[in-house]
Amino acid sequence: MRALYFIAGLALMLLGIYFLGQNVIFTTHAYPWWRGIAADLSVISLCIGIVMAIFLNGDAKTLGWIAVGFGIVCVFVSSRAILNPTSLWQFFLAFASMSAGYKMMTTRRSPF
């Protein structure tokens, strides 16, 4: 039964990320030369940071989170992340889904 709560929690987390992710668009067409470099750095840095944060231990994990932060900063520096408007209802559903999913994954119990 506890495994079912974990799977249901994971599904709720993915559903919440999907709801929020529908309104974020990343483009690669850059006008000045430095914006193209920032976009490339953001993708590479995010990928390397996630792999380091998940698979390595100790200080390397901390460096992975620093690389993720650097990648996020590069996305905003390159001005290639477009955030579309989100309704309050859609944000509520996404946040509630992610919160309930996280609770179910960590405690293996129903949050309701």
C-alpha positions as CSV (number, residue, x, y, z in Angstrom):
1,M,0.0,0.0,0.0
2,R,2.9,2.3,0.8
3,A,4.3,1.9,-2.7
4,L,0.9,3.0,-4.2
5,Y,1.1,6.2,-2.2
6,F,4.6,6.8,-3.6
7,I,3.5,6.2,-7.2
8,A,0.4,8.4,-6.7
9,G,2.6,11.1,-5.2
10,L,5.0,11.0,-8.1
11,A,2.0,11.2,-10.5
12,L,0.7,14.2,-8.7
13,M,4.1,15.9,-8.7
14,L,4.4,15.4,-12.5
15,L,0.9,16.6,-13.1
16,G,1.6,19.8,-11.1
17,I,4.8,20.4,-13.0
18,Y,3.0,19.8,-16.3
19,F,0.3,22.4,-15.4
20,L,2.9,25.1,-14.5
21,G,5.2,24.1,-17.4
22,Q,2.5,24.8,-20.0
23,N,3.1,28.5,-19.5
24,V,6.9,28.6,-19.7
25,I,8.5,28.8,-23.2
26,F,12.2,28.7,-23.8
27,T,13.4,30.1,-27.1
28,T,16.8,29.8,-28.7
29,H,16.7,32.6,-31.2
30,A,19.0,35.2,-29.8
31,Y,19.8,38.7,-31.3
32,P,23.2,39.7,-29.9
33,W,26.0,37.2,-29.8
34,W,26.2,37.1,-26.0
35,R,22.6,36.0,-25.6
36,G,23.2,32.9,-27.6
37,I,26.1,32.0,-25.4
38,A,24.0,32.6,-22.3
39,A,21.3,30.3,-23.6
40,D,23.8,27.6,-24.4
41,L,25.4,28.0,-21.0
42,S,22.0,27.7,-19.3
43,V,21.1,24.4,-20.9
44,I,24.5,22.9,-20.3
45,S,24.8,24.2,-16.8
46,L,21.3,22.9,-15.9
47,C,22.0,19.5,-17.3
48,I,25.4,19.1,-15.5
49,G,24.0,20.5,-12.3
50,I,21.1,18.1,-12.2
51,V,23.3,15.1,-12.9
52,M,25.7,16.3,-10.2
53,A,23.0,17.0,-7.6
54,I,21.3,13.6,-8.1
55,F,24.2,11.2,-8.6
56,L,27.2,12.6,-6.6
57,N,27.7,13.0,-2.8
58,G,29.0,15.6,-0.5
59,D,30.6,18.8,-1.9
60,A,30.0,17.7,-5.5
61,K,26.3,17.7,-4.7
62,T,26.6,21.3,-3.5
63,L,28.4,22.3,-6.7
64,G,25.6,20.7,-8.7
65,W,23.1,23.0,-7.0
66,I,25.3,26.0,-7.7
67,A,25.4,24.9,-11.4
68,V,21.6,24.7,-11.4
69,G,21.4,28.2,-9.9
70,F,23.9,29.5,-12.5
71,G,21.8,28.0,-15.3
72,I,18.7,29.7,-14.0
73,V,20.5,33.0,-13.8
74,C,21.7,32.5,-17.4
75,V,18.1,31.9,-18.6
76,F,17.0,35.2,-17.3
77,V,20.2,37.0,-18.6
78,S,19.6,35.7,-22.1
79,S,16.0,36.9,-22.0
80,R,14.8,33.8,-23.7
81,A,12.4,32.5,-21.1
82,I,8.9,33.7,-21.9
83,L,6.4,33.4,-19.0
84,N,2.8,33.4,-20.3
85,P,0.0,34.5,-18.0
86,T,-1.5,31.8,-15.7
87,S,-5.0,31.8,-14.2
88,L,-5.3,31.7,-10.4
89,W,-7.3,28.4,-10.7
90,Q,-4.5,26.8,-12.8
91,F,-1.8,27.9,-10.4
92,F,-3.9,26.6,-7.4
93,L,-4.3,23.2,-9.0
94,A,-0.7,22.9,-9.9
95,F,0.6,24.0,-6.5
96,A,-1.9,21.8,-4.7
97,S,-1.0,18.9,-6.8
98,M,2.7,19.3,-6.3
99,S,2.3,19.8,-2.5
100,A,0.1,16.8,-2.1
101,G,2.3,14.7,-4.3
102,Y,5.4,15.7,-2.3
103,K,3.7,14.9,1.0
104,M,2.6,11.5,-0.4
105,M,6.1,10.7,-1.6
106,T,7.9,11.5,1.6
107,T,5.4,10.2,4.2
108,R,3.8,7.4,2.1
109,R,0.4,8.5,3.6
110,S,-2.6,10.3,2.3
111,P,-2.4,14.1,2.9
112,F,-6.2,14.3,3.1
